[in-house]
């Protein structure tokens, strides 16, 4: 971006201390930081707007290309005469042939049945050995002199 070396930064800092003064320098740096942040936000917004316009233009070009290819394919392979000629077989939603009598009997429900009681869960088997009781530790207290009292 900007090609500023350490020597230029040091020179700028010395000039800023002399001109602005050490007392007002933090306030001036905050103001400069706010300006830089505002410039970055505006440039980011501008950049995203430009990128959106480019994407939309690319999509329009691709849609035109797809439409031209689709028109060429449709011209090479015209649809058959009649709208329904592409369908194969009868429409499954309008199939009206009656079912055979043996299938009709099975299809109709008989008496409602009572739901079975849910199975009771089995008790889990113990897979680990029981723990042995912990051994009692000998409690020793140390006095401030370093002697054990017990």
C-alpha positions as CSV (number, residue, x, y, z in Angstrom):
1,X,0.0,0.0,0.0
2,X,2.1,2.9,1.2
3,X,5.8,2.3,1.2
4,X,6.9,3.9,4.5
5,X,10.0,2.7,6.2
6,X,11.0,2.9,9.8
7,X,13.1,6.0,9.3
8,X,10.2,7.9,7.8
9,X,7.9,6.7,10.6
10,X,10.5,7.9,13.2
11,X,10.9,11.3,11.5
12,X,7.0,11.7,11.4
13,X,6.8,10.8,15.1
14,X,9.4,13.4,16.1
15,X,7.7,16.1,14.0
16,X,4.3,15.2,15.5
17,X,5.8,15.5,19.1
18,X,7.3,18.8,18.3
19,X,4.3,20.3,16.4
20,X,1.4,18.8,18.4
21,X,3.2,18.3,21.8
22,X,3.4,15.3,24.0
23,X,0.3,16.4,25.9
24,X,-2.1,16.4,23.0
25,X,-0.5,13.6,21.0
26,X,-2.7,10.7,22.3
27,X,-5.9,12.7,21.4
28,X,-4.5,13.4,17.9
29,X,-3.6,9.8,17.4
30,X,-7.1,8.7,18.4
31,X,-8.6,11.2,15.9
32,X,-6.3,9.9,13.1
33,X,-7.2,6.3,14.0
34,X,-11.0,7.1,13.7
35,X,-10.4,8.8,10.3
36,X,-8.5,5.8,9.1
37,X,-11.2,3.4,10.3
38,X,-13.9,5.5,8.6
39,X,-11.9,5.5,5.3
40,X,-11.5,1.7,5.5
41,X,-15.2,1.2,6.1
42,X,-16.2,3.4,3.2
43,X,-13.7,1.7,0.9
44,X,-14.8,-1.7,2.0
45,X,-18.4,-0.8,1.3
46,X,-17.5,0.6,-2.1
47,X,-15.5,-2.5,-2.9
48,X,-18.3,-4.9,-1.9
49,X,-20.7,-2.8,-4.1
50,X,-18.4,-3.1,-7.1
51,X,-18.0,-6.9,-6.6
52,X,-21.8,-7.3,-6.4
53,X,-22.3,-5.4,-9.6
54,X,-19.6,-7.6,-11.3
55,X,-21.3,-10.8,-10.0
56,X,-24.7,-9.7,-11.3
57,X,-23.2,-8.9,-14.7
58,X,-21.5,-12.3,-14.9
59,X,-24.8,-14.0,-13.9
60,X,-26.7,-12.1,-16.6
61,X,-24.1,-13.2,-19.2
62,X,-24.3,-16.8,-18.0
63,X,-28.1,-16.7,-18.2
64,X,-27.9,-15.4,-21.8
65,X,-25.5,-18.1,-22.7
66,X,-27.7,-20.8,-21.1
67,X,-30.8,-19.5,-22.9
68,X,-28.9,-19.6,-26.2
69,X,-27.8,-23.2,-25.6
70,X,-31.3,-24.2,-24.5
71,X,-32.8,-22.7,-27.6
72,X,-30.2,-24.5,-29.8
73,X,-31.0,-27.8,-28.0
74,X,-34.8,-27.3,-28.3
75,X,-34.4,-26.5,-32.1
76,X,-32.3,-29.6,-32.6
77,X,-34.7,-31.8,-30.7
78,X,-38.3,-30.5,-31.1
79,X,-41.0,-31.8,-28.8
80,X,-43.4,-34.4,-30.1
81,X,-46.8,-33.3,-31.3
82,X,-49.2,-32.8,-28.3
83,X,-48.3,-31.9,-24.8
84,X,-49.0,-35.3,-23.2
85,X,-47.1,-37.4,-25.8
86,X,-44.0,-37.3,-23.7
87,X,-45.7,-39.1,-20.8
88,X,-45.3,-42.8,-20.7
89,X,-48.2,-44.9,-19.3
90,X,-51.3,-43.8,-17.4
91,X,-51.4,-41.1,-14.8
92,X,-51.0,-42.9,-11.5
93,X,-53.3,-40.5,-9.7
94,X,-56.3,-41.4,-12.0
95,X,-55.9,-45.2,-12.1
96,X,-59.5,-46.4,-11.5
97,X,-59.4,-50.1,-12.2
98,X,-61.1,-52.0,-9.3
99,X,-59.0,-54.2,-7.1
100,X,-59.6,-57.9,-7.1
101,X,-61.9,-59.1,-4.3
102,X,-59.2,-61.0,-2.4
103,X,-57.1,-57.8,-2.2
104,X,-60.1,-55.7,-1.1
105,X,-60.6,-58.0,1.9
106,X,-57.0,-57.7,3.0
107,X,-56.9,-54.0,2.5
108,X,-59.8,-53.3,4.8
109,X,-58.9,-53.3,8.5
110,X,-60.6,-55.7,10.8
111,X,-61.2,-55.2,14.5
112,X,-58.8,-52.8,16.2
113,X,-56.4,-54.6,18.4
114,X,-55.2,-53.6,21.9
115,X,-51.6,-52.5,22.0
116,X,-49.3,-54.9,23.7
117,X,-47.7,-53.7,27.0
118,X,-44.2,-52.5,26.5
119,X,-41.4,-54.9,27.5
120,X,-39.7,-54.2,30.8
121,X,-36.0,-53.4,30.5
122,X,-33.7,-56.2,31.8
123,X,-31.4,-55.4,34.7
124,X,-27.9,-54.6,33.7
125,X,-25.3,-57.2,34.8
126,X,-22.5,-56.0,36.9
127,X,-19.4,-56.1,34.8
128,X,-16.8,-54.7,37.2
129,X,-15.5,-56.1,40.4
130,X,-16.6,-54.5,43.6
131,X,-14.1,-52.1,45.1
132,X,-12.1,-53.0,48.2
133,X,-12.5,-50.5,51.0
134,X,-9.7,-48.0,51.3
135,X,-7.1,-48.5,53.9
136,X,-7.1,-46.0,56.7
137,X,-4.2,-43.7,56.7
138,X,-2.2,-42.8,59.7
139,X,-2.8,-39.2,60.5
140,X,0.2,-37.3,61.6
141,X,0.3,-33.7,62.5
142,X,3.4,-31.6,62.4
143,X,4.0,-29.0,65.0
144,X,5.7,-25.7,64.1
145,X,8.9,-27.2,65.5
146,X,8.9,-29.9,62.8
147,X,8.2,-32.8,65.2
148,X,5.6,-35.3,64.3
149,X,2.8,-35.8,66.7
150,X,0.7,-38.8,66.4
